[in-house]
Amino acid sequence: MRNRLKLLRVERGWTQEQLGQALGVSRQAVNALETEKHDPSLDLAYRIAVLFARPVEDIFENPHA
Amino acid sequence: MLAVGKNGTAAGKRYVIRTMGFMSGYVAINVLAIFGAFDDIGSPVAAWGLALAVSAPVVGQIWATLSFMNESDEFVRALIAKQFIIASGLAMAIASVWGFGESYAAAPHIPAWLIYPLFWACFGAVAPFIRTSR
């Protein structure tokens, strides 16, 4: 799923490891999200949205829109 | 087998420790068997006890793998589950072909416990090609 996760993470100066710790997932999971190798669950997508204080659709492109 | 858990997470470290523990037991029992420690076993009950003792670490290692999936985040869980399912299917397919080869084509007999190392060989073969959770 196309997303702006890497851009948002780099804007804050975070590493994948740091973002993973903030979200409670592994660095591999963050990398998989950024490289579109994993579509997040609704729960994880909302956790990411809360962390960056943005609506989910600002971060993840709706593939059905 | 150990490479599965080497992702730097707490769940991965637990998996490596559990797997090394179970495999140490497996190797120890088999080394004792190779050197004849169980050659004098006569009763069927004791023989089955030995079979269960050798199998127990394998069951434990399967538990360690499933626990690793349970304790990991959603991406690692999905990825390992996908690799596990495809490796299981491949191992069952190979075992079935060989089994019918024994039944109908006089293929040499292979012990059924080899399905477990076969599964991990299949896992190692397919894992590099399965890198997404989709």
N, CA and C atoms of all chains as a GROMACS GRO file, in nm:
protein
  597
    1MET      N    1   0.085  -0.119   0.000
    1MET     CA    2   0.000   0.000   0.000
    1MET      C    3   0.089   0.125   0.000
    2ARG      N    4   0.064   0.215  -0.097
    2ARG     CA    5   0.148   0.336  -0.107
    2ARG      C    6   0.125   0.424   0.015
    3ASN      N    7   0.235   0.482   0.064
    3ASN     CA    8   0.222   0.562   0.186
    3ASN      C    9   0.335   0.666   0.195
    4ARG      N   10   0.318   0.755   0.295
    4ARG     CA   11   0.416   0.863   0.317
    4ARG      C   12   0.493   0.839   0.447
    5LEU      N   13   0.499   0.716   0.488
    5LEU     CA   14   0.559   0.686   0.618
    5LEU      C   15   0.707   0.725   0.625
    6LYS      N   16   0.781   0.692   0.521
    6LYS     CA   17   0.925   0.724   0.523
    6LYS      C   18   0.946   0.875   0.529
    7LEU      N   19   0.868   0.947   0.450
    7LEU     CA   20   0.879   1.093   0.449
    7LEU      C   21   0.852   1.151   0.588
    8LEU      N   22   0.745   1.104   0.650
    8LEU     CA   23   0.708   1.155   0.783
    8LEU      C   24   0.814   1.118   0.886
    9ARG      N   25   0.868   0.997   0.873
    9ARG     CA   26   0.971   0.953   0.968
    9ARG      C   27   1.098   1.036   0.954
   10VAL      N   28   1.140   1.057   0.829
   10VAL     CA   29   1.264   1.133   0.804
   10VAL      C   30   1.246   1.278   0.846
   11GLU      N   31   1.128   1.334   0.827
   11GLU     CA   32   1.100   1.471   0.870
   11GLU      C   33   1.127   1.490   1.019
   12ARG      N   34   1.100   1.385   1.094
   12ARG     CA   35   1.119   1.391   1.240
   12ARG      C   36   1.259   1.345   1.282
   13GLY      N   37   1.338   1.302   1.186
   13GLY     CA   38   1.474   1.260   1.216
   13GLY      C   39   1.482   1.127   1.289
   14TRP      N   40   1.380   1.044   1.269
   14TRP     CA   41   1.378   0.914   1.337
   14TRP      C   42   1.438   0.806   1.247
   15THR      N   43   1.499   0.707   1.310
   15THR     CA   44   1.543   0.587   1.237
   15THR      C   45   1.425   0.489   1.232
   16GLN      N   46   1.439   0.388   1.148
   16GLN     CA   47   1.334   0.284   1.143
   16GLN      C   48   1.323   0.215   1.279
   17GLU      N   49   1.437   0.198   1.344
   17GLU     CA   50   1.439   0.134   1.477
   17GLU      C   51   1.359   0.217   1.577
   18GLN      N   52   1.382   0.348   1.575
   18GLN     CA   53   1.311   0.437   1.669
   18GLN      C   54   1.161   0.438   1.642
   19LEU      N   55   1.125   0.444   1.515
   19LEU     CA   56   0.982   0.442   1.482
   19LEU      C   57   0.920   0.309   1.523
   20GLY      N   58   0.993   0.200   1.499
   20GLY     CA   59   0.944   0.068   1.541
   20GLY      C   60   0.920   0.061   1.691
   21GLN      N   61   1.012   0.118   1.768
   21GLN     CA   62   0.996   0.118   1.914
   21GLN      C   63   0.874   0.200   1.956
   22ALA      N   64   0.854   0.313   1.890
   22ALA     CA   65   0.739   0.398   1.923
   22ALA      C   66   0.607   0.328   1.890
   23LEU      N   67   0.609   0.245   1.788
   23LEU     CA   68   0.486   0.175   1.746
   23LEU      C   69   0.472   0.037   1.809
   24GLY      N   70   0.579  -0.013   1.869
   24GLY     CA   71   0.575  -0.147   1.926
   24GLY      C   72   0.587  -0.256   1.822
   25VAL      N   73   0.660  -0.227   1.713
   25VAL     CA   74   0.685  -0.328   1.611
   25VAL      C   75   0.835  -0.333   1.581
   26SER      N   76   0.877  -0.432   1.503
   26SER     CA   77   1.019  -0.448   1.472
   26SER      C   78   1.063  -0.349   1.364
   27ARG      N   79   1.195  -0.331   1.352
   27ARG     CA   80   1.248  -0.247   1.244
   27ARG      C   81   1.209  -0.306   1.108
   28GLN      N   82   1.207  -0.439   1.102
   28GLN     CA   83   1.169  -0.505   0.976
   28GLN      C   84   1.027  -0.468   0.934
   29ALA      N   85   0.939  -0.456   1.034
   29ALA     CA   86   0.800  -0.420   1.004
   29ALA      C   87   0.793  -0.278   0.947
   30VAL      N   88   0.869  -0.185   1.006
   30VAL     CA   89   0.870  -0.047   0.956
   30VAL      C   90   0.924  -0.046   0.814
   31ASN      N   91   1.033  -0.118   0.791
   31ASN     CA   92   1.092  -0.125   0.657
   31ASN      C   93   0.991  -0.184   0.557
   32ALA      N   94   0.920  -0.289   0.598
   32ALA     CA   95   0.822  -0.353   0.509
   32ALA      C   96   0.708  -0.256   0.476
   33LEU      N   97   0.667  -0.176   0.574
   33LEU     CA   98   0.562  -0.077   0.548
   33LEU      C   99   0.611   0.029   0.449
   34GLU      N  100   0.732   0.078   0.472
   34GLU     CA  101   0.786   0.184   0.386
   34GLU      C  102   0.810   0.137   0.243
   35THR      N  103   0.845   0.011   0.227
   35THR     CA  104   0.875  -0.042   0.094
   35THR      C  105   0.755  -0.115   0.032
   36GLU      N  106   0.639  -0.097   0.097
   36GLU     CA  107   0.511  -0.152   0.046
   36GLU      C  108   0.512  -0.304   0.037
   37LYS      N  109   0.585  -0.367   0.129
   37LYS     CA  110   0.584  -0.514   0.135
   37LYS      C  111   0.486  -0.565   0.239
   38HIS      N  112   0.422  -0.473   0.307
   38HIS     CA  113   0.323  -0.513   0.409
   38HIS      C  114   0.213  -0.409   0.415
   39ASP      N  115   0.088  -0.457   0.406
   39ASP     CA  116  -0.027  -0.370   0.426
   39ASP      C  117  -0.061  -0.374   0.574
   40PRO      N  118  -0.062  -0.259   0.644
   40PRO     CA  119  -0.084  -0.264   0.789
   40PRO      C  120  -0.226  -0.304   0.824
   41SER      N  121  -0.240  -0.364   0.941
   41SER     CA  122  -0.374  -0.390   0.994
   41SER      C  123  -0.437  -0.254   1.025
   42LEU      N  124  -0.568  -0.254   1.044
   42LEU     CA  125  -0.637  -0.129   1.080
   42LEU      C  126  -0.582  -0.076   1.212
   43ASP      N  127  -0.555  -0.168   1.305
   43ASP     CA  128  -0.502  -0.129   1.436
   43ASP      C  129  -0.367  -0.058   1.421
   44LEU      N  130  -0.278  -0.114   1.343
   44LEU     CA  131  -0.145  -0.053   1.326
   44LEU      C  132  -0.156   0.079   1.249
   45ALA      N  133  -0.242   0.083   1.150
   45ALA     CA  134  -0.260   0.207   1.073
   45ALA      C  135  -0.308   0.320   1.165
   46TYR      N  136  -0.400   0.290   1.256
   46TYR     CA  137  -0.450   0.392   1.349
   46TYR      C  138  -0.341   0.432   1.449
   47ARG      N  139  -0.258   0.336   1.491
   47ARG     CA  140  -0.148   0.370   1.583
   47ARG      C  141  -0.050   0.466   1.515
   48ILE      N  142  -0.022   0.439   1.388
   48ILE     CA  143   0.067   0.527   1.312
   48ILE      C  144   0.004   0.666   1.297
   49ALA      N  145  -0.125   0.668   1.269
   49ALA     CA  146  -0.195   0.796   1.253
   49ALA      C  147  -0.190   0.878   1.382
   50VAL      N  148  -0.209   0.812   1.496
   50VAL     CA  149  -0.204   0.882   1.625
   50VAL      C  150  -0.064   0.934   1.651
   51LEU      N  151   0.037   0.852   1.620
   51LEU     CA  152   0.176   0.892   1.645
   51LEU      C  153   0.214   1.018   1.565
   52PHE      N  154   0.169   1.023   1.441
   52PHE     CA  155   0.202   1.139   1.357
   52PHE      C  156   0.095   1.247   1.361
   53ALA      N  157  -0.009   1.225   1.440
   53ALA     CA  158  -0.119   1.322   1.456
   53ALA      C  159  -0.179   1.363   1.322
   54ARG      N  160  -0.205   1.263   1.240
   54ARG     CA  161  -0.266   1.286   1.108
   54ARG      C  162  -0.374   1.181   1.083
   55PRO      N  163  -0.470   1.213   0.997
   55PRO     CA  164  -0.568   1.109   0.960
   55PRO      C  165  -0.498   0.995   0.884
   56VAL      N  166  -0.553   0.878   0.895
   56VAL     CA  167  -0.493   0.761   0.828
   56VAL      C  168  -0.473   0.786   0.679
   57GLU      N  169  -0.572   0.848   0.615
   57GLU     CA  170  -0.563   0.866   0.469
   57GLU      C  171  -0.462   0.974   0.428
   58ASP      N  172  -0.410   1.049   0.525
   58ASP     CA  173  -0.299   1.140   0.496
   58ASP      C  174  -0.167   1.063   0.486
   59ILE      N  175  -0.165   0.946   0.547
   59ILE     CA  176  -0.041   0.866   0.552
   59ILE      C  177  -0.047   0.751   0.450
   60PHE      N  178  -0.161   0.682   0.447
   60PHE     CA  179  -0.178   0.568   0.355
   60PHE      C  180  -0.277   0.605   0.245
   61GLU      N  181  -0.234   0.580   0.123
   61GLU     CA  182  -0.323   0.607   0.010
   61GLU      C  183  -0.434   0.503   0.004
   62ASN      N  184  -0.556   0.550  -0.008
   62ASN     CA  185  -0.669   0.456  -0.015
   62ASN      C  186  -0.668   0.390  -0.153
   63PRO      N  187  -0.640   0.259  -0.162
   63PRO     CA  188  -0.630   0.195  -0.294
   63PRO      C  189  -0.766   0.180  -0.362
   64HIS      N  190  -0.873   0.207  -0.289
   64HIS     CA  191  -1.008   0.190  -0.345
   64HIS      C  192  -1.075   0.324  -0.378
   65ALA      N  193  -1.003   0.432  -0.355
   65ALA     CA  194  -1.064   0.564  -0.378
   65ALA      C  195  -1.052   0.605  -0.524
   66MET      N  196   1.720  -2.294   1.030
   66MET     CA  197   1.628  -2.302   1.144
   66MET      C  198   1.649  -2.187   1.241
   67LEU      N  199   1.776  -2.164   1.282
   67LEU     CA  200   1.804  -2.055   1.376
   67LEU      C  201   1.792  -1.918   1.309
   68ALA      N  202   1.814  -1.913   1.179
   68ALA     CA  203   1.810  -1.784   1.108
   68ALA      C  204   1.674  -1.717   1.119
   69VAL      N  205   1.570  -1.797   1.136
   69VAL     CA  206   1.433  -1.743   1.145
   69VAL      C  207   1.423  -1.639   1.255
   70GLY      N  208   1.489  -1.665   1.369
   70GLY     CA  209   1.473  -1.576   1.484
   70GLY      C  210   1.576  -1.465   1.495
   71LYS      N  211   1.666  -1.458   1.398
   71LYS     CA  212   1.773  -1.358   1.410
   71LYS      C  213   1.730  -1.224   1.351
   72ASN      N  214   1.629  -1.162   1.414
   72ASN     CA  215   1.582  -1.031   1.366
   72ASN      C  216   1.599  -0.924   1.474
   73GLY      N  217   1.671  -0.958   1.582
   73GLY     CA  218   1.703  -0.858   1.684
   73GLY      C  219   1.592  -0.826   1.781
   74THR      N  220   1.477  -0.892   1.769
   74THR     CA  221   1.366  -0.864   1.860
   74THR      C  222   1.373  -0.959   1.981
   75ALA      N  223   1.299  -0.923   2.086
   75ALA     CA  224   1.296  -1.009   2.205
   75ALA      C  225   1.237  -1.146   2.170
   76ALA      N  226   1.135  -1.145   2.086
   76ALA     CA  227   1.073  -1.272   2.044
   76ALA      C  228   1.173  -1.357   1.967
   77GLY      N  229   1.254  -1.292   1.883
   77GLY     CA  230   1.356  -1.364   1.807
   77GLY      C  231   1.461  -1.426   1.896
   78LYS      N  232   1.503  -1.350   1.999
   78LYS     CA  233   1.603  -1.403   2.093
   78LYS      C  234   1.548  -1.522   2.170
   79ARG      N  235   1.421  -1.512   2.212
   79ARG     CA  236   1.360  -1.625   2.284
   79ARG      C  237   1.353  -1.748   2.193
   80TYR      N  238   1.320  -1.725   2.066
   80TYR     CA  239   1.312  -1.837   1.972
   80TYR      C  240   1.447  -1.907   1.957
   81VAL      N  241   1.554  -1.828   1.943
   81VAL     CA  242   1.688  -1.886   1.926
   81VAL      C  243   1.727  -1.967   2.049
   82ILE      N  244   1.702  -1.912   2.169
   82ILE     CA  245   1.736  -1.982   2.294
   82ILE      C  246   1.656  -2.112   2.305
   83ARG      N  247   1.525  -2.103   2.277
   83ARG     CA  248   1.440  -2.224   2.287
   83ARG      C  249   1.484  -2.329   2.185
   84THR      N  250   1.511  -2.286   2.064
   84THR     CA  251   1.551  -2.381   1.959
   84THR      C  252   1.684  -2.448   1.995
   85MET      N  253   1.779  -2.369   2.043
   85MET     CA  254   1.909  -2.428   2.080
   85MET      C  255   1.891  -2.527   2.196
   86GLY      N  256   1.804  -2.494   2.290
   86GLY     CA  257   1.777  -2.585   2.402
   86GLY      C  258   1.717  -2.716   2.355
   87PHE      N  259   1.615  -2.707   2.271
   87PHE     CA  260   1.549  -2.830   2.223
   87PHE      C  261   1.644  -2.911   2.134
   88MET      N  262   1.719  -2.845   2.051
   88MET     CA  263   1.809  -2.918   1.961
   88MET      C  264   1.926  -2.982   2.037
   89SER      N  265   1.967  -2.918   2.148
   89SER     CA  266   2.071  -2.980   2.231
   89SER      C  267   2.021  -3.113   2.288
   90GLY      N  268   1.896  -3.112   2.336
   90GLY     CA  269   1.836  -3.237   2.387
   90GLY      C  270   1.825  -3.343   2.279
   91TYR      N  271   1.785  -3.298   2.161
   91TYR     CA  272   1.770  -3.390   2.048
   91TYR      C  273   1.904  -3.456   2.012
   92VAL      N  274   2.007  -3.372   2.004
   92VAL     CA  275   2.141  -3.424   1.970
   92VAL      C  276   2.190  -3.518   2.080
   93ALA      N  277   2.171  -3.480   2.206
   93ALA     CA  278   2.220  -3.561   2.318
   93ALA      C  279   2.158  -3.701   2.316
   94ILE      N  280   2.025  -3.708   2.297
   94ILE     CA  281   1.958  -3.839   2.296
   94ILE      C  282   2.006  -3.923   2.177
   95ASN      N  283   2.021  -3.857   2.061
   95ASN     CA  284   2.065  -3.933   1.944
   95ASN      C  285   2.209  -3.980   1.954
   96VAL      N  286   2.294  -3.897   2.016
   96VAL     CA  287   2.434  -3.940   2.036
   96VAL      C  288   2.438  -4.062   2.128
   97LEU      N  289   2.357  -4.057   2.235
   97LEU     CA  290   2.350  -4.173   2.326
   97LEU      C  291   2.302  -4.297   2.250
   98ALA      N  292   2.202  -4.280   2.163
   98ALA     CA  293   2.150  -4.393   2.086
   98ALA      C  294   2.256  -4.449   1.991
   99ILE      N  295   2.328  -4.357   1.925
   99ILE     CA  296   2.432  -4.400   1.829
   99ILE      C  297   2.540  -4.482   1.900
  100PHE      N  298   2.572  -4.441   2.023
  100PHE     CA  299   2.676  -4.512   2.098
  100PHE      C  300   2.621  -4.631   2.177
  101GLY      N  301   2.496  -4.669   2.149
  101GLY     CA  302   2.443  -4.794   2.203
  101GLY      C  303   2.381  -4.788   2.341
  102ALA      N  304   2.355  -4.668   2.392
  102ALA     CA  305   2.300  -4.656   2.528
  102ALA      C  306   2.162  -4.721   2.541
  103PHE      N  307   2.091  -4.733   2.430
  103PHE     CA  308   1.955  -4.787   2.439
  103PHE      C  309   1.943  -4.922   2.369
  104ASP      N  310   2.056  -4.986   2.340
  104ASP     CA  311   2.053  -5.112   2.265
  104ASP      C  312   1.985  -5.226   2.342
  105ASP      N  313   1.985  -5.216   2.474
  105ASP     CA  314   1.930  -5.325   2.555
  105ASP      C  315   1.781  -5.310   2.583
  106ILE      N  316   1.720  -5.208   2.528
  106ILE     CA  317   1.576  -5.188   2.553
  106ILE      C  318   1.499  -5.305   2.491
  107GLY      N  319   1.421  -5.372   2.575
  107GLY     CA  320   1.351  -5.490   2.527
  107GLY      C  321   1.202  -5.474   2.519
  108SER      N  322   1.144  -5.410   2.620
  108SER     CA  323   0.998  -5.404   2.623
  108SER      C  324   0.945  -5.298   2.526
  109PRO      N  325   0.827  -5.325   2.469
  109PRO     CA  326   0.768  -5.226   2.377
  109PRO      C  327   0.739  -5.093   2.447
  110VAL      N  328   0.705  -5.099   2.574
  110VAL     CA  329   0.674  -4.975   2.647
  110VAL      C  330   0.799  -4.888   2.657
  111ALA      N  331   0.913  -4.949   2.690
  111ALA     CA  332   1.038  -4.874   2.700
  111ALA      C  333   1.081  -4.823   2.562
  112ALA      N  334   1.058  -4.905   2.459
  112ALA     CA  335   1.094  -4.862   2.324
  112ALA      C  336   1.012  -4.741   2.281
  113TRP      N  337   0.882  -4.742   2.315
  113TRP     CA  338   0.797  -4.626   2.283
  113TRP      C  339   0.837  -4.505   2.367
  114GLY      N  340   0.880  -4.534   2.490
  114GLY     CA  341   0.929  -4.424   2.575
  114GLY      C  342   1.049  -4.355   2.511
  115LEU      N  343   1.139  -4.437   2.454
  115LEU     CA  344   1.256  -4.382   2.385
  115LEU      C  345   1.212  -4.301   2.262
  116ALA      N  346   1.117  -4.358   2.187
  116ALA     CA  347   1.069  -4.287   2.067
  116ALA      C  348   1.009  -4.152   2.105
  117LEU      N  349   0.932  -4.150   2.212
  117LEU     CA  350   0.872  -4.025   2.258
  117LEU      C  351   0.978  -3.927   2.309
  118ALA      N  352   1.080  -3.981   2.375
  118ALA     CA  353   1.187  -3.895   2.427
  118ALA      C  354   1.264  -3.827   2.313
  119VAL      N  355   1.288  -3.902   2.206
  119VAL     CA  356   1.359  -3.844   2.090
  119VAL      C  357   1.269  -3.744   2.018
  120SER      N  358   1.138  -3.774   2.015
  120SER     CA  359   1.045  -3.686   1.945
  120SER      C  360   1.016  -3.558   2.022
  121ALA      N  361   1.024  -3.563   2.154
  121ALA     CA  362   0.985  -3.449   2.237
  121ALA      C  363   1.057  -3.319   2.198
  122PRO      N  364   1.190  -3.321   2.175
  122PRO     CA  365   1.254  -3.195   2.134
  122PRO      C  366   1.204  -3.142   2.000
  123VAL      N  367   1.165  -3.232   1.911
  123VAL     CA  368   1.110  -3.188   1.781
  123VAL      C  369   0.976  -3.118   1.804
  124VAL      N  370   0.892  -3.180   1.889
  124VAL     CA  371   0.764  -3.117   1.923
  124VAL      C  372   0.790  -2.981   1.989
  125GLY      N  373   0.889  -2.978   2.076
  125GLY     CA  374   0.925  -2.853   2.143
  125GLY      C  375   0.971  -2.746   2.045
  126GLN      N  376   1.047  -2.788   1.945
  126GLN     CA  377   1.095  -2.690   1.846
  126GLN      C  378   0.980  -2.637   1.761
  127ILE      N  379   0.884  -2.724   1.731
  127ILE     CA  380   0.764  -2.677   1.658
  127ILE      C  381   0.691  -2.573   1.745
  128TRP      N  382   0.678  -2.603   1.875
  128TRP     CA  383   0.615  -2.508   1.967
  128TRP      C  384   0.693  -2.375   1.967
  129ALA      N  385   0.828  -2.382   1.970
  129ALA     CA  386   0.910  -2.260   1.970
  129ALA      C  387   0.883  -2.177   1.845
  130THR      N  388   0.868  -2.244   1.731
  130THR     CA  389   0.843  -2.171   1.606
  130THR      C  390   0.706  -2.104   1.609
  131LEU      N  391   0.604  -2.179   1.655
  131LEU     CA  392   0.469  -2.122   1.661
  131LEU      C  393   0.462  -2.010   1.765
  132SER      N  394   0.535  -2.027   1.878
  132SER     CA  395   0.540  -1.921   1.980
  132SER      C  396   0.607  -1.795   1.925
  133PHE      N  397   0.711  -1.815   1.846
  133PHE     CA  398   0.780  -1.701   1.784
  133PHE      C  399   0.683  -1.622   1.696
  134MET      N  400   0.602  -1.694   1.621
  134MET     CA  401   0.502  -1.626   1.538
  134MET      C  402   0.402  -1.552   1.625
  135ASN      N  403   0.359  -1.616   1.732
  135ASN     CA  404   0.259  -1.557   1.822
  135ASN      C  405   0.312  -1.432   1.892
  136GLU      N  406   0.443  -1.432   1.924
  136GLU     CA  407   0.502  -1.322   2.002
  136GLU      C  408   0.557  -1.210   1.914
  137SER      N  409   0.558  -1.230   1.782
  137SER     CA  410   0.615  -1.130   1.692
  137SER      C  411   0.510  -1.027   1.650
  138ASP      N  412   0.557  -0.920   1.585
  138ASP     CA  413   0.462  -0.820   1.535
  138ASP      C  414   0.391  -0.875   1.411
  139GLU      N  415   0.294  -0.798   1.363
  139GLU     CA  416   0.206  -0.850   1.258
  139GLU      C  417   0.280  -0.880   1.127
  140PHE      N  418   0.384  -0.802   1.094
  140PHE     CA  419   0.455  -0.830   0.969
  140PHE      C  420   0.536  -0.960   0.979
  141VAL      N  421   0.615  -0.973   1.087
  141VAL     CA  422   0.697  -1.093   1.104
  141VAL      C  423   0.607  -1.217   1.112
  142ARG      N  424   0.496  -1.203   1.187
  142ARG     CA  425   0.403  -1.316   1.200
  142ARG      C  426   0.348  -1.358   1.064
  143ALA      N  427   0.305  -1.262   0.986
  143ALA     CA  428   0.248  -1.294   0.855
  143ALA      C  429   0.353  -1.354   0.762
  144LEU      N  430   0.474  -1.298   0.766
  144LEU     CA  431   0.581  -1.347   0.679
  144LEU      C  432   0.620  -1.491   0.713
  145ILE      N  433   0.643  -1.517   0.843
  145ILE     CA  434   0.682  -1.652   0.885
  145ILE      C  435   0.569  -1.751   0.859
  146ALA      N  436   0.445  -1.708   0.884
  146ALA     CA  437   0.330  -1.796   0.859
  146ALA      C  438   0.324  -1.835   0.711
  147LYS      N  439   0.346  -1.739   0.625
  147LYS     CA  440   0.342  -1.766   0.481
  147LYS      C  441   0.453  -1.864   0.441
  148GLN      N  442   0.575  -1.839   0.492
  148GLN     CA  443   0.688  -1.929   0.463
  148GLN      C  444   0.662  -2.068   0.521
  149PHE      N  445   0.605  -2.073   0.642
  149PHE     CA  446   0.577  -2.200   0.711
  149PHE      C  447   0.476  -2.281   0.630
  150ILE      N  448   0.370  -2.215   0.585
  150ILE     CA  449   0.264  -2.286   0.511
  150ILE      C  450   0.317  -2.340   0.378
  151ILE      N  451   0.391  -2.258   0.306
  151ILE     CA  452   0.442  -2.304   0.175
  151ILE      C  453   0.545  -2.416   0.193
  152ALA      N  454   0.634  -2.402   0.295
  152ALA     CA  455   0.732  -2.508   0.322
  152ALA      C  456   0.662  -2.637   0.364
  153SER      N  457   0.556  -2.626   0.446
  153SER     CA  458   0.480  -2.745   0.487
  153SER      C  459   0.418  -2.814   0.366
  154GLY      N  460   0.358  -2.736   0.278
  154GLY     CA  461   0.296  -2.793   0.158
  154GLY      C  462   0.398  -2.863   0.071
  155LEU      N  463   0.512  -2.799   0.056
  155LEU     CA  464   0.618  -2.858  -0.028
  155LEU      C  465   0.670  -2.988   0.034
  156ALA      N  466   0.694  -2.986   0.166
  156ALA     CA  467   0.743  -3.106   0.235
  156ALA      C  468   0.642  -3.219   0.227
  157MET      N  469   0.513  -3.187   0.244
  157MET     CA  470   0.408  -3.291   0.235
  157MET      C  471   0.400  -3.347   0.093
  158ALA      N  472   0.416  -3.259  -0.004
  158ALA     CA  473   0.411  -3.305  -0.144
  158ALA      C  474   0.526  -3.401  -0.173
  159ILE      N  475   0.647  -3.362  -0.130
  159ILE     CA  476   0.765  -3.448  -0.154
  159ILE      C  477   0.748  -3.582  -0.081
  160ALA      N  478   0.701  -3.575   0.046
  160ALA     CA  479   0.683  -3.697   0.125
  160ALA      C  480   0.577  -3.788   0.061
  161SER      N  481   0.471  -3.727   0.007
  161SER     CA  482   0.365  -3.807  -0.056
  161SER      C  483   0.416  -3.877  -0.181
  162VAL      N  484   0.489  -3.802  -0.263
  162VAL     CA  485   0.544  -3.861  -0.386
  162VAL      C  486   0.637  -3.976  -0.351
  163TRP      N  487   0.724  -3.953  -0.249
  163TRP     CA  488   0.817  -4.059  -0.211
  163TRP      C  489   0.743  -4.179  -0.151
  164GLY      N  490   0.642  -4.152  -0.069
  164GLY     CA  491   0.564  -4.260  -0.008
  164GLY      C  492   0.497  -4.349  -0.112
  165PHE      N  493   0.436  -4.286  -0.211
  165PHE     CA  494   0.374  -4.366  -0.317
  165PHE      C  495   0.481  -4.433  -0.403
  166GLY      N  496   0.598  -4.370  -0.411
  166GLY     CA  497   0.710  -4.434  -0.480
  166GLY      C  498   0.749  -4.563  -0.409
  167GLU      N  499   0.746  -4.560  -0.275
  167GLU     CA  500   0.774  -4.682  -0.198
  167GLU      C  501   0.667  -4.788  -0.224
  168SER      N  502   0.539  -4.742  -0.228
  168SER     CA  503   0.427  -4.836  -0.244
  168SER      C  504   0.424  -4.900  -0.382
  169TYR      N  505   0.451  -4.819  -0.484
  169TYR     CA  506   0.427  -4.868  -0.620
  169TYR      C  507   0.552  -4.883  -0.707
  170ALA      N  508   0.661  -4.817  -0.667
  170ALA     CA  509   0.778  -4.816  -0.759
  170ALA      C  510   0.904  -4.870  -0.692
  171ALA      N  511   0.886  -4.940  -0.580
  171ALA     CA  512   0.999  -5.002  -0.511
  171ALA      C  513   1.109  -4.902  -0.472
  172ALA      N  514   1.067  -4.780  -0.441
  172ALA     CA  515   1.165  -4.682  -0.392
  172ALA      C  516   1.213  -4.728  -0.255
  173PRO      N  517   1.339  -4.702  -0.221
  173PRO     CA  518   1.390  -4.744  -0.089
  173PRO      C  519   1.314  -4.674   0.024
  174HIS      N  520   1.296  -4.746   0.135
  174HIS     CA  521   1.220  -4.691   0.247
  174HIS      C  522   1.298  -4.580   0.317
  175ILE      N  523   1.227  -4.475   0.349
  175ILE     CA  524   1.286  -4.364   0.424
  175ILE      C  525   1.204  -4.345   0.551
  176PRO      N  526   1.269  -4.332   0.669
  176PRO     CA  527   1.194  -4.315   0.794
  176PRO      C  528   1.107  -4.189   0.791
  177ALA      N  529   0.988  -4.200   0.852
  177ALA     CA  530   0.893  -4.089   0.848
  177ALA      C  531   0.944  -3.965   0.921
  178TRP      N  532   1.035  -3.983   1.020
  178TRP     CA  533   1.081  -3.866   1.095
  178TRP      C  534   1.161  -3.769   1.008
  179LEU      N  535   1.204  -3.816   0.891
  179LEU     CA  536   1.279  -3.726   0.802
  179LEU      C  537   1.194  -3.611   0.748
  180ILE      N  538   1.060  -3.620   0.769
  180ILE     CA  539   0.973  -3.510   0.726
  180ILE      C  540   1.014  -3.378   0.794
  181TYR      N  541   1.065  -3.389   0.918
  181TYR     CA  542   1.098  -3.266   0.990
  181TYR      C  543   1.221  -3.194   0.932
  182PRO      N  544   1.336  -3.263   0.916
  182PRO     CA  545   1.446  -3.194   0.846
  182PRO      C  546   1.409  -3.155   0.703
  183LEU      N  547   1.324  -3.236   0.639
  183LEU     CA  548   1.279  -3.201   0.503
  183LEU      C  549   1.202  -3.070   0.506
  184PHE      N  550   1.114  -3.055   0.608
  184PHE     CA  551   1.037  -2.931   0.621
  184PHE      C  552   1.131  -2.811   0.633
  185TRP      N  553   1.235  -2.822   0.717
  185TRP     CA  554   1.326  -2.709   0.736
  185TRP      C  555   1.412  -2.683   0.611
  186ALA      N  556   1.442  -2.790   0.538
  186ALA     CA  557   1.513  -2.771   0.412
  186ALA      C  558   1.424  -2.694   0.314
  187CYS      N  559   1.296  -2.731   0.310
  187CYS     CA  560   1.201  -2.661   0.223
  187CYS      C  561   1.185  -2.516   0.269
  188PHE      N  562   1.180  -2.496   0.401
  188PHE     CA  563   1.166  -2.361   0.457
  188PHE      C  564   1.284  -2.274   0.412
  189GLY      N  565   1.404  -2.330   0.423
  189GLY     CA  566   1.524  -2.257   0.382
  189GLY      C  567   1.525  -2.227   0.233
  190ALA      N  568   1.466  -2.318   0.156
  190ALA     CA  569   1.466  -2.299   0.010
  190ALA      C  570   1.365  -2.193  -0.033
  191VAL      N  571   1.250  -2.187   0.035
  191VAL     CA  572   1.145  -2.093  -0.009
  191VAL      C  573   1.156  -1.955   0.056
  192ALA      N  574   1.212  -1.949   0.176
  192ALA     CA  575   1.214  -1.823   0.251
  192ALA      C  576   1.275  -1.705   0.174
  193PRO      N  577   1.388  -1.724   0.101
  193PRO     CA  578   1.445  -1.609   0.030
  193PRO      C  579   1.353  -1.550  -0.076
  194PHE      N  580   1.255  -1.630  -0.121
  194PHE     CA  581   1.165  -1.582  -0.228
  194PHE      C  582   1.034  -1.527  -0.173
  195ILE      N  583   1.014  -1.538  -0.044
  195ILE     CA  584   0.890  -1.488   0.018
  195ILE      C  585   0.929  -1.374   0.111
  196ARG      N  586   0.921  -1.252   0.063
  196ARG     CA  587   0.967  -1.136   0.141
  196ARG      C  588   0.855  -1.037   0.170
  197THR      N  589   0.734  -1.066   0.123
  197THR     CA  590   0.622  -0.976   0.153
  197THR      C  591   0.516  -1.053   0.230
  198SER      N  592   0.432  -0.980   0.302
  198SER     CA  593   0.326  -1.046   0.379
  198SER      C  594   0.201  -1.067   0.295
  199ARG      N  595   0.198  -1.016   0.174
  199ARG     CA  596   0.078  -1.028   0.090
  199ARG      C  597   0.078  -1.156   0.010
   0.00000   0.00000   0.00000
